Amino acid sequence: MAQNPLSQKEIRTILETADWIIARGGRTQLAKILKESKEKKLLELGLDKNPGFGFYKYEKIDDITKKINWMIAHDFLDLKKDWKLLLIVFTDKGWLVQSDQYADMLIHEWNEWIKQGKKNPDMSYLKDRNREMILLMLEKIKASGNKNFIPYLQLWKGIDYKKVRAAILETIRVIEGKEPFDESPLKKREEKIKKALEGYSWYDIIIM
């Protein structure tokens, strides 16, 4: 029997869950995380801390695997052979959605720090992250116009590479109102994500 289409929440959750094991684990491991398996290896790897741990706790492993296969068939995830293993990797379409989610998660974390009055966090955790996702995060910070982010941006600027430092400085200037902000790239990206999650073909998204 064909797998029913997954909801947007399911797609987003499976992508977020897969991010923890991308290019390091396979379908079976991903299914076990979603199932909330108490397998010793998963616990040793800290995968019980994954936000998707137990998302499908009341479903059978075979049914969860079918959902993962649906994600592969609909070009959100793929399998890459590494020696004798088949590892889960993002497709371009899957990364389009997940990088956006990840950037939002990082910004949410900053908002929580602001509420807590956190003054001097170690920003080195952002260094050597995926460059595309980091630049996206900065675009989203520009869009927020939140001046409370400026102290964190200043701290971050002091530890990252030249290209990222330049993007951080530009972000600060936009938030301070010293440079204009072009929101059209973010809006175009949001439209692509919307269409991806609504079931448009990847070809339709690319040619827009």
Summary of the structure (lengths in Angstrom):
residues: 208
radius of gyration: 18.9
end to end distance: 33.8
largest distance: 58.3
contacts: 556
relative contact order: 0.10
helix: 62%
strand: 6%
